[in-house]
Amino acid sequence: MTWSRSPSELEAQYRTAPLGPLPRGCYAGRFLTWIDSRGARRWSVRTLDSLLFRSVRFGVDFDRRLWWFGAPRLGAGRFELSQGASRWRETETLRLTYGGSRLPRPLRSHLYDEVKSLDADRCLGIGGVDRETGEGDHFFFSLDRIS
């Protein structure tokens, strides 16, 4: 699947797509587009998110419950995965929280992401921080299975 969709098409897909199977394996990520939110329009957010998600190869290993940057073997942020209501949209999603991570305490309590599995090989996600709609939701990203 190509991920060349407009922000409004990604919004509609994220809100309406049924939650697919629990992702297994390792996925490569791709930054898709900024969300038009107060939080995402901040210069500091754009700079940091661009450095991590537009400049560097990234992905998620759902088996090890780790984000990775550069290469899959370089796990960076351990997460817990739970299914439930999206914090930012009216839909069911998979919520990634980082309380059990070895990241520095202020950082791990600040992070939050959501992923909606579309099928066994593809996910659509929203990257952001643990804040309300409009502040925490920063960008859409895709995940495509690589192993």
C-alpha positions in Angstrom: 0.0 0.0 0.0 1.2 3.5 -0.7 0.7 6.0 2.1 0.3 9.0 -0.1 -2.9 10.3 1.5 -3.9 13.8 2.5 -4.1 14.7 6.2 -7.9 14.6 6.0 -7.8 11.1 4.4 -5.5 9.9 7.2 -7.8 11.4 9.8 -10.8 9.6 8.3 -8.9 6.3 8.0 -7.7 6.5 11.6 -11.1 7.2 12.9 -13.1 4.7 10.9 -10.9 1.7 10.2 -11.7 -1.2 12.5 -8.9 -2.3 14.8 -7.0 -5.1 13.1 -5.0 -7.9 14.7 -2.5 -7.3 17.4 0.8 -6.5 15.6 3.6 -9.1 15.8 7.1 -8.7 14.7 9.2 -5.8 13.6 8.0 -2.8 11.6 9.7 0.1 9.9 8.2 3.5 10.4 7.6 6.4 8.1 6.6 10.0 9.0 3.5 10.8 7.0 2.3 14.3 7.9 1.9 16.8 10.6 -1.4 17.0 12.4 -2.9 20.5 12.4 -2.8 21.0 16.2 -1.5 23.7 18.6 1.1 21.2 19.9 2.4 20.2 16.5 2.7 23.8 15.4 5.2 24.6 18.1 8.8 25.2 16.8 10.3 23.0 19.6 8.0 20.1 18.8 8.6 20.3 15.1 12.3 20.4 15.6 12.5 17.4 18.0 9.9 15.3 16.1 11.7 16.0 12.8 15.0 15.0 14.2 13.7 11.7 15.6 11.1 10.8 13.0 12.0 12.5 9.7 15.8 12.4 9.8 16.5 9.0 11.2 15.2 5.5 10.3 12.8 4.4 13.0 10.4 1.6 13.8 8.7 -0.6 16.4 9.4 -4.1 17.5 6.1 -5.3 18.9 7.5 -8.7 20.1 10.2 -7.0 22.2 7.9 -4.0 22.9 10.6 -1.5 21.8 10.9 1.5 19.6 14.1 1.5 17.6 16.1 4.2 15.8 18.7 3.5 13.0 18.4 -0.3 13.0 16.0 -2.8 14.7 18.7 -4.1 17.0 19.0 -0.6 18.6 16.0 -0.7 20.9 15.5 2.7 22.5 12.2 3.0 24.3 10.3 0.1 25.9 6.5 0.5 25.9 3.5 -1.2 27.3 0.7 -1.9 24.8 -3.0 -1.8 25.7 -6.1 -1.8 23.6 -8.8 0.8 24.3 -10.2 4.2 23.6 -8.0 6.6 21.8 -6.9 9.6 23.8 -7.1 11.9 20.7 -9.8 10.5 18.4 -13.2 8.7 18.8 -12.0 5.2 17.9 -10.5 2.1 19.4 -6.7 1.9 19.2 -3.6 0.4 20.6 -2.0 2.7 23.2 1.7 2.8 23.8 2.8 4.0 27.2 6.4 4.2 28.6 6.1 4.0 32.4 8.2 0.7 32.5 10.9 2.0 30.2 14.5 2.7 31.2 14.2 6.1 29.6 14.8 9.0 32.0 11.7 9.4 34.3 10.7 12.9 33.0 10.9 11.7 29.4 9.0 8.4 29.9 6.1 10.0 31.8 5.8 12.5 29.0 5.6 10.1 26.0 2.5 8.6 24.5 1.7 7.2 21.1 -1.2 5.3 19.4 -1.2 2.7 16.7 -4.1 1.3 14.8 -3.3 -2.1 13.2 -5.0 -2.1 9.8 -3.9 -5.7 9.0 -1.1 -8.1 9.9 1.5 -6.1 8.0 0.5 -2.4 8.3 -0.3 0.1 11.1 -1.3 3.7 11.1 -0.2 5.7 14.1 -0.3 9.1 15.8 2.9 10.2 17.4 2.9 12.7 20.3 3.0 13.2 24.0 0.8 12.6 27.0 -1.4 15.7 26.6 -4.9 16.3 25.6 -6.2 16.5 22.0 -4.7 19.6 20.3 -1.6 19.5 22.4 -0.4 15.9 22.5 -1.2 14.7 18.9 1.6 15.8 16.6 1.9 13.7 13.5 0.7 10.6 11.6 3.1 7.8 10.9 2.9 4.4 9.2 4.4 1.1 10.2 5.1 -1.6 7.7 6.2 -5.1 8.7 9.8 -6.0 7.9 10.1 -9.3 9.8 
